């Protein structure tokens, strides 16, 4: 599922109230959230290393 697809459903798509869609959406968000969290920590670590020099 891509972001555009998810946004379409979030904004009132046909499957908003479908349990399967909700389950897929939650799992998708969880994976995406973990990816963002990891990227955040990598960026933070690099910034600290650069500043500490």
Secondary structure, DSSP 8 states (H G I E B T S, - for coil): --HHHHHHHHTT-TTTT-HHHHHHHHHHHHHHHHHHHHHHHHHHHHHHHHHH-
